[in-house]
Amino acid sequence: MTIAKKIDHIAIAVKDLDAAVKTFTGNFGFPIERMGEVPALNIRRAFLTIGDASLEIFQPTSDANPGAKFIAARGEGMYILSLEVEDLDAATGALAKQGITANVRDIPNGPRLAFISPKVTHGVLLQLIEHPKA
Protein backbone atom coordinates (compact mmCIF):
# COMPACT_ATOMS: atom_id res chain seq x y z
CA MET A 1 0.00 0.00 0.00
CA THR A 2 1.30 3.43 -0.91
CA ILE A 3 0.70 5.88 1.93
CA ALA A 4 1.07 9.16 0.00
CA LYS A 5 -0.07 10.34 -3.44
CA LYS A 6 2.55 13.05 -3.95
CA ILE A 7 4.85 15.57 -2.36
CA ASP A 8 2.61 18.42 -1.25
CA HIS A 9 5.28 20.82 -0.08
CA ILE A 10 8.66 21.22 1.55
CA ALA A 11 8.79 23.59 4.51
CA ILE A 12 11.86 25.71 5.14
CA ALA A 13 12.32 27.44 8.50
CA VAL A 14 13.86 30.93 8.25
CA LYS A 15 14.67 33.88 10.47
CA ASP A 16 13.50 36.53 7.97
CA LEU A 17 10.56 35.59 5.74
CA ASP A 18 10.79 38.65 3.51
CA ALA A 19 14.50 38.07 2.77
CA ALA A 20 13.90 34.37 2.05
CA VAL A 21 10.98 35.08 -0.27
CA LYS A 22 13.12 37.60 -2.14
CA THR A 23 15.87 34.97 -2.50
CA PHE A 24 13.60 32.25 -3.88
CA THR A 25 11.48 34.50 -6.13
CA GLY A 26 14.33 36.69 -7.33
CA ASN A 27 17.02 34.05 -7.84
CA PHE A 28 14.92 31.07 -8.88
CA GLY A 29 11.75 32.65 -10.27
CA PHE A 30 9.34 30.71 -8.04
CA PRO A 31 6.02 32.62 -8.01
CA ILE A 32 4.21 33.37 -4.75
CA GLU A 33 0.99 31.33 -4.34
CA ARG A 34 -0.04 32.99 -1.10
CA MET A 35 1.52 34.73 1.85
CA GLY A 36 0.37 35.69 5.32
CA GLU A 37 0.35 35.16 9.04
CA VAL A 38 -1.14 32.11 10.75
CA PRO A 39 -1.65 33.06 14.41
CA ALA A 40 -2.83 29.55 15.36
CA LEU A 41 0.58 28.19 14.28
CA ASN A 42 2.66 31.18 15.43
CA ILE A 43 4.14 31.74 11.98
CA ARG A 44 4.35 34.06 9.02
CA ARG A 45 4.61 32.06 5.82
CA ALA A 46 4.69 32.14 2.06
CA PHE A 47 3.94 29.33 -0.37
CA LEU A 48 5.92 29.41 -3.61
CA THR A 49 4.97 27.23 -6.59
CA ILE A 50 7.33 24.61 -8.02
CA GLY A 51 5.55 22.42 -10.57
CA ASP A 52 2.74 20.60 -8.79
CA ALA A 53 4.33 21.06 -5.35
CA SER A 54 5.20 24.06 -3.20
CA LEU A 55 7.89 25.49 -1.00
CA GLU A 56 6.50 26.75 2.29
CA ILE A 57 8.90 29.27 3.71
CA PHE A 58 8.01 30.15 7.28
CA GLN A 59 9.24 32.42 10.02
CA PRO A 60 8.22 31.56 13.61
CA THR A 61 6.57 34.53 15.35
CA SER A 62 6.87 32.99 18.80
CA ASP A 63 9.09 30.59 20.69
CA ALA A 64 5.92 28.46 21.02
CA ASN A 65 6.39 27.36 17.39
CA PRO A 66 8.68 24.29 17.17
CA GLY A 67 10.42 25.90 14.19
CA ALA A 68 11.93 28.50 16.53
CA LYS A 69 13.65 25.74 18.50
CA PHE A 70 14.78 24.12 15.23
CA ILE A 71 16.36 27.38 14.02
CA ALA A 72 18.05 27.97 17.40
CA ALA A 73 19.54 24.46 17.42
CA ARG A 74 20.32 23.89 13.73
CA GLY A 75 19.96 27.20 11.94
CA GLU A 76 17.71 27.87 8.98
CA GLY A 77 16.88 25.03 6.64
CA MET A 78 14.57 22.27 5.50
CA TYR A 79 12.12 21.57 8.28
CA ILE A 80 9.32 19.34 6.93
CA LEU A 81 8.66 17.11 3.98
CA SER A 82 4.88 17.16 3.54
CA LEU A 83 3.22 14.27 1.73
CA GLU A 84 -0.37 14.50 0.51
CA VAL A 85 -2.66 11.62 1.45
CA GLU A 86 -6.19 10.86 0.33
CA ASP A 87 -7.38 9.62 3.74
CA LEU A 88 -5.38 10.63 6.82
CA ASP A 89 -7.08 8.09 9.08
CA ALA A 90 -6.30 5.22 6.68
CA ALA A 91 -2.69 6.40 6.27
CA THR A 92 -2.03 6.75 10.01
CA GLY A 93 -3.76 3.42 10.61
CA ALA A 94 -1.50 1.68 8.09
CA LEU A 95 1.56 3.25 9.71
CA ALA A 96 0.38 2.23 13.20
CA LYS A 97 0.27 -1.40 12.01
CA GLN A 98 3.98 -0.99 11.24
CA GLY A 99 4.66 0.45 14.70
CA ILE A 100 4.94 4.07 13.50
CA THR A 101 3.15 6.67 15.57
CA ALA A 102 1.72 9.78 13.93
CA ASN A 103 0.57 12.86 15.85
CA VAL A 104 -2.68 14.02 14.24
CA ARG A 105 -3.61 17.69 14.31
CA ASP A 106 -6.66 19.38 12.84
CA ILE A 107 -6.18 22.99 11.75
CA PRO A 108 -9.35 25.11 12.07
CA ASN A 109 -10.61 25.86 8.53
CA GLY A 110 -7.64 24.03 7.12
CA PRO A 111 -6.17 20.64 6.39
CA ARG A 112 -5.81 17.65 8.67
CA LEU A 113 -2.18 16.94 9.48
CA ALA A 114 -0.16 14.12 11.00
CA PHE A 115 3.47 14.43 12.05
CA ILE A 116 5.91 11.54 12.10
CA SER A 117 9.05 11.84 14.20
CA PRO A 118 12.39 12.18 12.42
CA LYS A 119 13.63 9.41 14.73
CA VAL A 120 11.85 6.85 12.51
CA THR A 121 12.47 8.52 9.12
CA HIS A 122 16.27 8.90 9.00
CA GLY A 123 16.23 12.46 10.32
CA VAL A 124 13.37 13.90 8.23
CA LEU A 125 10.27 15.32 9.93
CA LEU A 126 7.40 14.01 7.81
CA GLN A 127 4.00 15.61 7.67
CA LEU A 128 1.03 13.85 6.13
CA ILE A 129 -1.60 16.27 4.87
CA GLU A 130 -5.21 15.64 3.91
CA HIS A 131 -6.71 18.67 2.21
CA PRO A 132 -10.38 19.47 2.86
CA LYS A 133 -12.70 17.93 0.28
CA ALA A 134 -14.14 20.52 -2.09
VOMILUM-977661 format. One record per residue: x, y, z of N, C-alpha, C in turn; residue in three letters; chain; residue number from 1. Coordinates in steps of 0.001 Angstrom, whole numbers, m for minus. Each point is the difference from the previous one (the first is absolute). Last residue first. Layout:
<site <X, Y, Z>, <X, Y, Z>, <X, Y, Z>, "ALA", "A", NUM>
...
***
This chain:
<site <m13438, 19357, m1506>, <m699, 1165, m581>, <m1492, m224, m86>, "ALA", "A", 134>
<site <3627, m1992, 3698>, <m699, m373, m1242>, <m803, 1187, m494>, "LYS", "A", 133>
<site <4586, 427, 2976>, <m1466, m79, 90>, <m597, m366, m1356>, "PRO", "A", 132>
<site <4943, m1704, 991>, <m667, 1272, m283>, <m1516, m170, 129>, "HIS", "A", 131>
<site <4259, m2550, 2276>, <m1248, m306, m699>, <m730, 1326, m184>, "GLU", "A", 130>
<site <5360, m1744, 1240>, <m1019, 1040, m102>, <m1181, m497, m823>, "ILE", "A", 129>
<site <4833, m1442, 3014>, <m1019, m474, m924>, <m1094, 1038, m1>, "LEU", "A", 128>
<site <5432, 266, 1282>, <m1374, 455, 253>, <m870, m648, m1053>, "GLN", "A", 127>
<site <5287, m779, 2229>, <m1016, m180, m1034>, <m1343, 526, 487>, "LEU", "A", 126>
<site <5541, 622, 1053>, <m1327, 165, 581>, <m1009, m98, m1143>, "LEU", "A", 125>
<site <5023, m2231, 140>, <m915, 913, m695>, <m1332, 45, 746>, "VAL", "A", 124>
<site <3907, m2891, 1107>, <289, 1405, 236>, <m925, 998, m672>, "GLY", "A", 123>
<site <m430, m4902, m296>, <1387, 345, m351>, <265, 1502, 61>, "HIS", "A", 122>
<site <m4131, m2175, 1496>, <74, 290, m1442>, <1378, 522, m409>, "THR", "A", 121>
<site <m1655, m973, 4549>, <m351, m1214, m753>, <79, 199, m1510>, "VAL", "A", 120>
<site <987, 3500, 3168>, <719, m1145, 568>, <m291, m1284, m773>, "LYS", "A", 119>
<site <m2149, 4315, m741>, <1204, m255, m793>, <808, m1195, 528>, "PRO", "A", 118>
<site <m5439, 478, 676>, <1292, 372, 570>, <1166, m313, m927>, "SER", "A", 117>
<site <m5040, 1236, m1464>, <734, m1221, 288>, <1421, 407, 394>, "ILE", "A", 116>
<site <m5323, 2315, m474>, <1452, 164, 30>, <647, m1305, 435>, "PHE", "A", 115>
<site <m4869, 1973, m2384>, <597, m977, 904>, <1512, 150, m119>, "ALA", "A", 114>
<site <m4956, 2953, m1332>, <1427, m285, m70>, <362, m1129, 946>, "LEU", "A", 113>
<site <m4324, 2741, m2858>, <329, m897, 1108>, <1457, m404, m200>, "ARG", "A", 112>
<site <m2008, 4823, m1853>, <195, m1431, m236>, <136, m782, 1303>, "PRO", "A", 111>
<site <m2756, 4560, 251>, <1147, m385, m816>, <101, m1500, m151>, "GLY", "A", 110>
<site <m2895, 2851, 2936>, <m181, 480, m1379>, <1155, m375, m914>, "ASN", "A", 109>
<site <1416, m989, 4718>, <m1311, 613, m268>, <m41, 613, m1397>, "PRO", "A", 108>
<site <3051, m4184, 1135>, <162, 1449, m58>, <m1382, 603, m277>, "ILE", "A", 107>
<site <1860, m4861, 2260>, <m960, 649, m887>, <201, 1507, 94>, "ASP", "A", 106>
<site <3259, m4549, 966>, <m410, 1352, 413>, <m951, 561, m1048>, "ARG", "A", 105>
<site <2884, m4864, 1830>, <m996, 628, m859>, <m397, 1349, 577>, "VAL", "A", 104>
<site <4398, m3484, 256>, <m759, 978, 783>, <m942, 738, m922>, "ASN", "A", 103>
<site <2285, m5115, m350>, <m184, 1298, m656>, <m859, 876, 903>, "ALA", "A", 102>
<site <3269, m4880, 150>, <m988, 895, 593>, <m37, 1323, m766>, "THR", "A", 101>
<site <1467, m5336, m1143>, <366, 1410, m159>, <m1136, 870, 512>, "ILE", "A", 100>
<site <208, m4974, m532>, <645, 486, 1216>, <429, 1454, m64>, "GLY", "A", 99>
<site <m2549, m2688, m3238>, <1446, m205, m156>, <774, 508, 1210>, "GLN", "A", 98>
<site <m4673, 533, m312>, <187, m1450, m128>, <1468, m365, m168>, "LYS", "A", 97>
<site <m1270, 4555, 0>, <m93, m558, 1355>, <207, m1511, m27>, "ALA", "A", 96>
<site <m312, 2311, m4108>, <1289, 211, 650>, <13, m596, 1399>, "LEU", "A", 95>
<site <m4036, m77, m2365>, <962, m892, m655>, <1381, 132, 635>, "ALA", "A", 94>
<site <m3331, 2965, 1468>, <m312, m1362, 416>, <978, m1004, m588>, "GLY", "A", 93>
<site <187, 4488, m1361>, <566, m145, 1345>, <m286, m1397, 563>, "THR", "A", 92>
<site <m1839, 969, m4239>, <1461, 73, m62>, <621, m200, 1382>, "ALA", "A", 91>
<site <m4713, 270, m370>, <488, m1244, m597>, <1530, m20, m16>, "ALA", "A", 90>
<site <m2060, 3957, 1457>, <m251, m1075, 956>, <519, m1338, m531>, "ASP", "A", 89>
<site <211, 3817, m2832>, <974, 61, 1096>, <m200, m1135, 998>, "LEU", "A", 88>
<site <m1048, 396, m5292>, <m757, m269, 1223>, <989, m92, 1158>, "ASP", "A", 87>
<site <1634, 1271, m4260>, <m1433, 63, m307>, <m830, m68, 1271>, "GLU", "A", 86>
<site <5058, 2112, m238>, <m699, m1282, 86>, <m1474, 215, m315>, "VAL", "A", 85>
<site <5228, 2629, m543>, <m1462, 37, m85>, <m562, m1420, 35>, "GLU", "A", 84>
<site <4668, 2121, 2178>, <m522, m932, m993>, <m1514, 28, 23>, "LEU", "A", 83>
<site <4621, 3090, 1666>, <m1442, m228, 117>, <m496, m849, m1157>, "SER", "A", 82>
<site <4686, 1321, 2888>, <m406, m526, m1293>, <m1458, m394, 172>, "LEU", "A", 81>
<site <3128, 3671, 2960>, <m1010, m1048, m173>, <m87, m409, m1461>, "ILE", "A", 80>
<site <3512, 2988, 1539>, <m629, m346, 1269>, <m950, m1188, m141>, "TYR", "A", 79>
<site <4561, 2742, m2405>, <m1158, m850, m238>, <m526, m514, 1327>, "MET", "A", 78>
<site <2714, 4388, 739>, <123, m1115, m925>, <m1277, m788, m161>, "GLY", "A", 77>
<site <3153, 3679, 3516>, <m1053, m58, m1010>, <175, m1237, m867>, "GLU", "A", 76>
<site <2037, m483, 4815>, <45, 1057, m994>, <m1139, m172, m998>, "GLY", "A", 75>
<site <872, m2707, 4040>, <625, m433, m1252>, <231, 1106, m1008>, "ARG", "A", 74>
<site <m1915, 612, 4575>, <900, m1150, 124>, <796, m280, m1271>, "ALA", "A", 73>
<site <m3272, 3540, 194>, <986, 250, 1057>, <1034, m1128, 84>, "ALA", "A", 72>
<site <m3658, m479, m2972>, <940, 1020, m486>, <1082, 264, 1035>, "ILE", "A", 71>
<site <m3441, m2948, 1269>, <774, m576, m1098>, <1057, 988, m479>, "PHE", "A", 70>
<site <m3169, 1498, 3099>, <987, m868, 654>, <924, m633, m1044>, "LYS", "A", 69>
<site <m3575, 2477, m1615>, <925, 912, 685>, <1106, m792, 692>, "ALA", "A", 68>
<site <m3619, m2276, m2075>, <1003, 467, m952>, <1007, 949, 625>, "GLY", "A", 67>
<site <m3912, m1664, 2332>, <1167, m887, 22>, <1105, 404, m986>, "PRO", "A", 66>
<site <m3439, 3440, 2436>, <45, m777, m1231>, <1254, m870, 24>, "ASN", "A", 65>
<site <m778, 3079, 3472>, <m946, m1114, 126>, <m24, m855, m1261>, "ALA", "A", 64>
<site <2415, 4160, 522>, <775, m1171, 415>, <m894, m1218, 189>, "ASP", "A", 63>
<site <m1336, 3865, m3515>, <10, m251, 1438>, <883, m1197, 283>, "SER", "A", 62>
<site <m904, 1435, m4351>, <m276, 1302, 610>, <1, m105, 1522>, "THR", "A", 61>
<site <2381, m2797, m4527>, <m727, m60, 1269>, <m197, 1411, 567>, "PRO", "A", 60>
<site <469, m1225, m5208>, <747, 665, 1057>, <m820, m120, 1281>, "GLN", "A", 59>
<site <259, m2698, m5188>, <m677, 555, 1163>, <974, 560, 1020>, "PHE", "A", 58>
<site <m1134, m2106, m5337>, <1059, 666, 744>, <m686, 652, 1198>, "ILE", "A", 57>
<site <m1148, m4013, m3671>, <m572, 835, 1057>, <1182, 567, 759>, "GLU", "A", 56>
<site <m703, m2096, m5155>, <909, 272, 1108>, <m795, 835, 985>, "LEU", "A", 55>
<site <m2170, m3611, m3686>, <275, 1351, 500>, <1172, m11, 960>, "SER", "A", 54>
<site <m2316, m3042, m4556>, <275, 49, 1442>, <282, 1452, 388>, "ALA", "A", 53>
<site <m617, m1599, m4520>, <m1256, m310, 695>, <190, m77, 1511>, "ASP", "A", 52>
<site <3357, 2976, m2633>, <m731, m1083, m659>, <m1321, m249, 697>, "GLY", "A", 51>
<site <2077, 3156, 2624>, <1019, m715, m772>, <m713, m1192, m621>, "ILE", "A", 50>
<site <m1331, 4926, 2937>, <m319, m1115, m882>, <1240, m556, m683>, "THR", "A", 49>
<site <m798, 2456, 4988>, <514, 275, m1333>, <m213, m1248, m853>, "LEU", "A", 48>
<site <m1832, 2367, 4935>, <67, m1192, m835>, <432, 439, m1388>, "PHE", "A", 47>
<site <594, 2158, 5233>, <m275, 207, m1417>, <96, m1362, m678>, "ALA", "A", 46>
<site <m630, 2235, 5444>, <454, m947, m1010>, <m351, 463, m1405>, "ARG", "A", 45>
<site <343, 827, 5853>, <m251, 709, m1247>, <528, m939, m1068>, "ARG", "A", 44>
<site <m1658, m1554, 5151>, <918, 171, m1125>, <m496, 1067, m967>, "ILE", "A", 43>
<site <m2074, m2526, 4034>, <1088, 905, 386>, <1049, 130, m1102>, "ASN", "A", 42>
<site <m4390, m2376, 46>, <1255, m745, m91>, <1214, 820, 415>, "LEU", "A", 41>
<site <m4426, 1824, m17>, <m190, m1287, 677>, <1273, m843, 2>, "ALA", "A", 40>
<site <m242, 4236, m2399>, <148, 120, 1450>, <m134, m1330, 748>, "PRO", "A", 39>
<site <1530, 1403, m4935>, <m891, m1024, 528>, <166, 13, 1517>, "VAL", "A", 38>
<site <1070, 3475, m4594>, <255, m438, 1371>, <m1037, m1038, 398>, "GLU", "A", 37>
<site <1789, 974, m5228>, <m728, 595, 1104>, <405, m567, 1340>, "GLY", "A", 36>
<site <m153, m836, m5864>, <900, 438, 1056>, <m839, 580, 1115>, "MET", "A", 35>
<site <m41, m3085, m5120>, <m682, 762, 1050>, <1003, 288, 1110>, "ARG", "A", 34>
<site <1422, m1466, m4335>, <m1393, m479, m14>, <m839, 828, 961>, "GLU", "A", 33>
<site <4745, 1293, m2654>, <m688, m83, 1288>, <m1437, m454, m229>, "ILE", "A", 32>
<site <4304, m1265, m3326>, <m1056, 970, 293>, <m641, m250, 1370>, "PRO", "A", 31>
<site <5137, m968, m1926>, <m1180, m687, 524>, <m1070, 1019, 343>, "PHE", "A", 30>
<site <4686, 650, m1804>, <m1208, 271, m765>, <m1246, m724, 479>, "GLY", "A", 29>
<site <4885, 380, 1532>, <m467, m1242, m625>, <m1306, 161, m778>, "PHE", "A", 28>
<site <2326, 3644, 2370>, <1084, m821, m550>, <m487, m1209, m791>, "ASN", "A", 27>
<site <m3149, 3092, 2122>, <944, 755, m822>, <1041, m863, m684>, "GLY", "A", 26>
<site <m3192, m1885, 3049>, <m703, 555, m1160>, <986, 684, m949>, "THR", "A", 25>
<site <1698, m1872, 4018>, <m561, m1060, m827>, <m782, 524, m1205>, "PHE", "A", 24>
<site <2040, 3117, 3119>, <1010, m923, m526>, <m609, m995, m975>, "THR", "A", 23>
<site <m2883, 2895, 2363>, <741, 737, m1027>, <1060, m902, m648>, "LYS", "A", 22>
<site <m2311, m1692, 3675>, <m889, 69, m1162>, <708, 714, m1150>, "VAL", "A", 21>
<site <2248, m94, 4095>, <m29, m1330, m625>, <m887, m11, m1241>, "ALA", "A", 20>
<site <192, 3942, 2626>, <1287, m226, m669>, <4, m1347, m726>, "ALA", "A", 19>
<site <m3780, 1034, 2623>, <75, 891, m1156>, <1298, m201, m784>, "ASP", "A", 18>
<site <m685, m2408, 4121>, <m846, m454, m1104>, <168, 864, m1243>, "LEU", "A", 17>
<site <3326, m1116, 4108>, <m552, 1194, m630>, <m778, m418, m1250>, "ASP", "A", 16>
<site <1988, m3321, 2770>, <m40, 1089, 976>, <m710, 1225, m555>, "LYS", "A", 15>
<site <m1015, m5308, m1465>, <912, 1130, m206>, <m163, 1030, 1112>, "VAL", "A", 14>
<site <m1320, m5433, m1996>, <m56, 919, 1137>, <1052, 1098, m204>, "ALA", "A", 13>
<site <m2840, m3337, m3501>, <1322, 502, 343>, <m169, 1035, 1109>, "ILE", "A", 12>
<site <m2917, m4338, m2588>, <17, 1191, 855>, <1439, 335, 381>, "ALA", "A", 11>
<site <m2743, m2632, m4205>, <1174, m81, 862>, <24, 1301, 787>, "ILE", "A", 10>
<site <m4314, m2822, m2530>, <912, 1129, 109>, <1200, m353, 867>, "HIS", "A", 9>
<site <m3022, m3234, m2076>, <m850, 1183, 45>, <873, 1249, 63>, "ASP", "A", 8>
<site <789, m5106, m2056>, <581, 1009, 885>, <m904, 1216, m89>, "ILE", "A", 7>
<site <m2403, m4617, m906>, <1007, 877, m594>, <636, 860, 1078>, "LYS", "A", 6>
<site <m3046, m3713, 868>, <m214, 142, m1438>, <1084, 845, m664>, "LYS", "A", 5>
<site <245, m3380, 4618>, <m186, 1361, m513>, <m214, m8, m1508>, "ALA", "A", 4>
<site <436, m4173, 2443>, <m590, 897, 989>, <m360, 1353, m619>, "ILE", "A", 3>
<site <260, m5077, m2193>, <700, 1278, m31>, <m731, 958, 934>, "THR", "A", 2>
<site <274, m5586, m19>, <m844, 1195, 0>, <882, 1248, 0>, "MET", "A", 1>
***
